[in-house]
Each structure stands twice: as C-alpha cells, then as structure tokens.
Amino acid sequence: MSRAMNKLYKQALLALENGSVFSCRSFTGDGQAEGEIVFNTAMCGYQEILTDPSYSGQMVLMTYPLIGNYGVTPEDMESARIQPQAILVREYTAHPSNFRCCSTLAEFLSRQGILGVCELDTRAVTLRIRTAGAMRAKLSTLEPNGHSLVDEARQLPSMTGQNLSAAASAKTPLFWKNGYIEEAAALSLNQTVWRCKGAKPSVAVMDFGVKYNILRMLEETGCEVVVLPASTDAKTILALSPDGLLLSNGPGDPEPAVEAVATIRALLGSVPMFGICLGHQLLALALGAKTYKLKFGHRGSNQPVQDVRTGRVEITSQNHGFAVEEESLRRTGAKITHINLNDGTIEGFGHERYPMMSVQYHPEASPGPHDAAHLFKEFYNLMRNNK
C-alpha cells in the first residue's frame, strides 16, 4: 500500500478477549464490529465467504495476505447480503483487475455498513486463535483505548449455546427456479404440492442459512427445489410429499435448535435426507448423537477428507466450528462414511436403516474445489432408489 493510500485509511484497533490488542486500518471508514473471530485459509473466494450465512455473528480473518484484487460481482453471491460482522486482511487491493468486476470490495462492504480492515498482522492473530481457540473480539476505529475494547470483548455472548439458524432462515417458502429465488408465500399448500409433483424429483430444503450454490447444484442435478423456513413442522413437510429433504448449512450451535431437531427426528425413515454442515450436525442430534465445539474450527477450501467406503481422498471446502462426537454417533446405528485426515473428526455418515447421507463439508464448494460435487448425484440416486 502506498503512503498516500495509507493516510486515507482510518486507524483501528482489534482487541481479543485474551487481552491481545492489534493495530490495523479501516478501508471502509469509521465503524465498530464485534463477534467471534475466526480465520479462513482460502486463497480466493472472499465474496462467497462474505455472503455465507454460516458466518453470522462472526468476524472473518483471511490468512491469504492479498484480498480484493479481483473485486466483486453479483454472480458470486451466496446469499442476498453480507453475513459476517467484519472482514480482516493483511493487504487490501483498492484497484481490482478482472473482467467480471462490478465494484471494489470496499464499495461492496460500505454499501452494507460492514467494516473492513487491512494492515493487520494476520499471522500473529491466527497464531493466537490456534493457541487459545476462536475468541470473542471487538474491532473499532472510534475507541483509542485497547484495554476498554478488551473489556467489551469479554462481555460479548459466546457462540456456544446460541441458536442463530432461525434468524438466518427464510421467513416464507421460496422456490428456486433457473437460478433465481421466487417468493411462494402467496401460494396455498395445494399449489406448493402441485409444484413439487413434476417429472423431476422434488427436494424440500430446510433452510438454516442455505447457500445459493446448494440450490443451484440441486437444480443442475435435475431436481425441483422448494426452500422452507427452519420452523416448518414435520406435518407440513410430509404434506408436500417431497422425494427428498435437504438439511442446509447455517450458523451457530446446533444443540439449541431443538425444534428443528424434533422435526428431523419425526421425519426419519419417511423421506431420504441429505445433511450439509449444520444440517449434518442436526441430523446426528436427531439420531441421538452429541456435538461439541472445535477449538478453532475448519474454515478454508483445502481440507482433506477420506471416503472410508472407497479410500478416495477429496480436497473440500469447509466452514464450521462444531463437530459430531464419534462414539455417540456410532451408538445410533449410523455408519461413518467420511473422516477428516487432519484431525480425524467425523465428516460424513449414512445409516443402516434410514435412507440418508450427510457430510460436514460443502460439496457445492463456492469457494473451493469441486471434488465432492458428485454427492448431489448420489443424493439424486438415493431418492430414485427409495421410490
């Protein structure tokens, strides 16, 4: 960054609950942000990360040093708005170069009132998180006293025990058609049923904070998709007679989502299910397993996962802070299908009695490799075979 550009950016402070304070500069003007600070190791895909609802309530630190160099484009949105409270980077590129670019990252953030900071020692902050775990943090251009920011960070609520998925969910039913969301609130239940009775397999998506590319991949695989609020009960879902039920990704601790878990439990065996990320955890809880919080989570597009059924290793995109407890899962009749090769955590399971499949990672990528895209076809076949 040039000296002239540096002077245009506002001085800011980042304070962690463990007492660490770091200086940085805001490239989006004055502001404050707070939440759990987590790091992502992806080398690209910052727009998809910023619009991933699973980051609700968090501030995202990018470990790759150069961010903003290809700008922002509407086609790369994973939801309708920015989801994290802030983005923290080492070096921000104010002049992107890409033929798809429609605006700069700073413009994108500023329009939605989201704080972006640069000139931060991201390696040092990442090391603190790896040592102490994901922490509560406060970021501000307005408070010169780092000690008071530390005190404010310590007063923030923990992510553990928070059910954030209800707030991230759609409030009314939606149709996904040709890459676009279509409101379905005005449609009666009978009309919704009719829309789900075409020649294509119909998939009801329980929306806990679903990413657009999950819906896009379902459609591209040959499915008709209706998105339902997380509060939808089992009776309503059964009345739709879907060929499959997808349990989406989303933010927060899975255990407080007791209503969603009860709904999923009531549907076990009635409809083929596919759980992704938070949906994977909720499906495990519905079976009777337990979940726990990881020290600093898995966030990036380079996580190696092995399919224990075939021995094949896939590089996957991940974003989660909680995981399924292995021993409790084994006691439910579930069959573990995937494991993380970095730490041995559960990355996927099926079941000996129920038609279901579930993965902790993101087979739709966005951002990330497409190694696991075949899982949507596997779900398609699961629905066809169940008929």
Long-range contacts (C-beta under 8 A, 24 or more apart in sequence): 1-91, 1-92, 1-118, 1-119, 5-94, 6-119, 9-118, 9-119, 10-141, 11-141, 12-115, 12-117, 12-139, 12-140, 12-141, 13-139, 13-140, 13-143, 13-144, 13-146, 13-149, 14-88, 14-117, 14-120, 14-125, 14-137, 14-138, 14-139, 15-137, 15-138, 15-139, 15-146, 15-149, 15-150, 15-152, 15-153, 16-125, 16-128, 16-132, 16-135, 16-136, 16-137, 16-150, 16-153, 17-135, 17-136, 17-137, 17-150, 17-153, 17-154, 17-156, 18-128, 18-132, 18-135, 19-150, 20-125, 20-128, 21-146, 21-147, 21-149, 21-150, 22-120, 22-121, 22-124, 22-125, 23-119, 23-120, 24-88, 24-117, 24-118, 24-119, 24-120, 25-117, 25-118, 25-119, 26-115, 26-116, 26-117, 26-141, 27-92, 27-94, 27-106, 27-116, 27-117, 27-118, 28-106, 28-109, 28-110, 28-114, 28-115, 28-116, 29-110, 29-141, 30-141, 30-142, 31-113, 31-115, 31-140, 31-141, 31-142, 32-115, 32-138, 32-139, 32-140, 32-141, 32-142, 32-143, 33-59, 33-85, 33-86, 33-114, 33-115, 33-138, 33-139, 33-140, 34-59, 34-85, 34-136, 34-137, 34-138, 34-139, 34-152, 34-153, 34-156, 35-59, 35-84, 35-85, 35-86, 35-136, 35-137, 35-156, 36-134, 36-135, 36-136, 36-137, 36-158, 36-159, 36-321, 37-61, 37-88, 37-125, 37-129, 37-134, 37-135, 37-136, 37-137, 38-129, 38-134, 38-296, 38-297, 38-299, 38-321, 39-63, 39-122, 39-125, 39-126, 39-129, 39-296, 39-299, 40-299, 40-300, 40-319, 41-299, 41-300, 41-301, 41-302, 42-299, 42-300, 42-301, 42-302, 42-317, 42-367, 42-368, 43-301, 44-70, 44-367, 45-301, 45-366, 45-367, 45-368, 46-87, 46-105, 47-72, 47-73, 47-76, 47-77, 47-105, 47-108, 48-76, 48-77, 48-78, 48-211, 48-213, 48-366, 48-367, 49-84, 49-319, 49-367, 50-82, 50-83, 50-84, 50-87, 50-108, 50-109, 50-114, 51-76, 51-77, 51-78, 51-79, 51-80, 51-81, 51-82, 51-83, 52-78, 52-79, 52-83, 52-211, 52-249, 52-319, 53-78, 53-79, 53-83, 53-168, 53-209, 53-210, 53-211, 53-249, 53-250, 53-251, 54-83, 54-209, 54-211, 54-249, 54-250, 54-251, 54-277, 54-278, 54-319, 54-320, 55-83, 55-84, 55-251, 55-319, 56-83, 56-84, 56-164, 56-167, 56-168, 56-209, 56-251, 56-252, 57-85, 57-159, 57-162, 57-164, 57-251, 57-252, 58-84, 58-85, 58-159, 58-251, 59-84, 59-85, 59-86, 59-87, 59-88, 59-137, 59-139, 60-84, 60-86, 60-87, 60-88, 60-299, 61-87, 61-88, 61-89, 61-120, 61-122, 61-125, 61-126, 61-129, 62-87, 62-88, 62-89, 62-90, 62-122, 63-122, 63-123, 63-126, 65-89, 65-90, 65-91, 65-122, 66-90, 66-91, 66-93, 67-91, 67-92, 67-93, 67-105, 67-118, 68-92, 68-93, 68-94, 68-96, 68-104, 68-105, 68-106, 69-93, 69-96, 69-97, 69-98, 70-96, 70-97, 70-98, 70-100, 70-101, 71-96, 71-98, 71-100, 71-101, 71-102, 71-103, 71-104, 71-105, 72-101, 72-102, 72-103, 72-104, 72-105, 72-107, 72-108, 73-98, 73-100, 73-101, 73-102, 74-102, 75-100, 76-366, 77-212, 78-211, 78-212, 78-213, 78-366, 79-209, 79-211, 79-212, 81-112, 82-108, 82-109, 82-112, 82-114, 83-168, 83-251, 84-114, 85-114, 85-115, 85-139, 86-114, 86-115, 86-116, 86-117, 86-139, 87-114, 87-115, 87-116, 87-117, 88-116, 88-117, 88-120, 88-122, 88-125, 88-139, 89-116, 89-117, 89-118, 89-120, 89-122, 90-118, 90-119, 90-120, 90-121, 90-122, 90-123, 91-118, 91-119, 92-116, 92-118, 115-139, 115-141, 129-296, 130-295, 130-296, 133-295, 133-296, 134-159, 134-295, 134-296, 134-297, 134-321, 159-252, 159-253, 159-293, 159-321, 160-253, 160-293, 161-253, 161-255, 161-256, 162-252, 162-253, 162-256, 163-252, 163-253, 163-256, 163-257, 164-209, 164-250, 164-251, 164-252, 164-253, 165-208, 165-209, 165-230, 165-250, 165-251, 165-252, 165-257, 165-260, 165-278, 166-230, 166-231, 166-257, 168-207, 168-208, 168-209, 168-250, 168-251, 169-207, 169-208, 169-209, 169-229, 169-230, 169-231, 169-250, 170-207, 170-227, 170-228, 170-229, 171-229, 172-229, 173-226, 173-227, 173-228, 173-229, 174-207, 174-226, 174-227, 175-225, 175-226, 175-227, 176-205, 176-215, 176-216, 176-218, 176-219, 176-225, 176-226, 176-227, 177-219, 177-225, 178-219, 179-216, 179-219, 181-227, 184-226, 189-236, 189-239, 189-240, 192-226, 192-240, 193-239, 193-240, 193-241, 195-224, 195-226, 196-224, 196-226, 196-240, 196-241, 196-242, 197-241, 198-224, 200-224, 201-243, 201-244, 201-380, 201-383, 201-384, 202-226, 202-240, 202-241, 202-242, 202-243, 202-244, 203-242, 203-243, 203-244, 203-245, 203-246, 203-383, 204-228, 204-237, 204-240, 204-242, 204-244, 204-245, 204-246, 204-271, 205-245, 205-246, 205-248, 206-230, 206-232, 206-237, 206-245, 206-246, 206-247, 206-248, 206-260, 206-263, 206-264, 206-279, 207-248, 207-250, 208-247, 208-248, 208-249, 208-250, 208-251, 208-257, 208-260, 208-278, 208-279, 208-282, 209-248, 209-249, 209-250, 209-251, 209-278, 210-248, 210-249, 210-250, 211-248, 211-249, 211-362, 211-364, 211-366, 212-366, 213-364, 213-365, 213-366, 214-246, 214-248, 214-249, 214-276, 214-364, 216-364, 217-363, 217-364, 217-373, 217-376, 218-246, 218-376, 220-376, 221-376, 221-377, 221-379, 221-380, 222-380, 223-380, 230-257, 230-260, 231-259, 231-260, 232-263, 233-263, 234-263, 234-266, 234-267, 237-263, 237-267, 237-271, 238-267, 238-270, 238-271, 242-271, 243-271, 243-272, 243-383, 243-386, 243-387, 244-271, 244-272, 244-273, 244-274, 244-379, 244-382, 244-383, 245-271, 245-272, 245-273, 245-274, 246-273, 246-274, 246-275, 246-276, 246-279, 246-379, 247-273, 247-274, 247-275, 247-276, 247-278, 247-279, 247-280, 247-282, 247-283, 247-358, 248-276, 248-277, 248-278, 248-279, 249-276, 249-277, 249-278, 249-279, 249-319, 249-362, 250-277, 250-278, 250-279, 251-278, 252-278, 253-291, 253-293, 253-322, 254-278, 254-281, 254-282, 254-285, 254-291, 254-322, 255-285, 255-291, 257-282, 261-285, 261-286, 262-286, 268-354, 268-356, 269-353, 269-354, 269-355, 271-355, 272-355, 272-356, 272-379, 272-382, 272-383, 272-386, 273-354, 273-355, 273-356, 273-357, 273-358, 274-356, 274-357, 274-358, 274-375, 274-379, 274-382, 275-356, 275-357, 275-358, 275-359, 276-358, 276-359, 276-362, 276-363, 276-364, 277-318, 277-319, 277-320, 277-359, 277-360, 277-361, 277-362, 278-320, 279-358, 280-324, 280-348, 280-349, 280-358, 280-359, 280-360, 281-320, 281-322, 281-323, 281-324, 281-360, 283-356, 283-358, 284-324, 284-329, 284-332, 284-334, 284-349, 284-358, 287-329, 287-332, 287-333, 287-334, 287-351, 288-328, 288-331, 288-332, 289-324, 289-325, 289-328, 289-329, 289-331, 289-332, 289-334, 290-324, 290-325, 290-328, 291-322, 291-323, 291-324, 291-325, 292-322, 292-323, 292-325, 293-321, 293-322, 294-320, 294-321, 294-322, 294-323, 294-345, 296-321, 297-321, 297-322, 298-340, 298-342, 298-345, 298-360, 298-361, 301-365, 301-367, 301-368, 301-369, 303-340, 303-342, 303-361, 304-340, 304-341, 304-342, 305-338, 305-339, 305-340, 305-341, 305-347, 305-348, 305-361, 305-372, 306-338, 306-339, 306-341, 307-337, 307-338, 307-348, 308-336, 308-337, 308-338, 308-339, 309-337, 313-341, 314-369, 314-371, 314-372, 315-368, 315-369, 315-371, 316-347, 316-361, 316-362, 316-363, 316-368, 316-369, 316-371, 316-372, 317-361, 317-362, 317-365, 317-366, 317-367, 317-368, 317-369, 318-360, 318-361, 318-362, 319-362, 320-360, 323-360, 324-349, 324-360, 355-382, 355-385, 355-386, 357-382
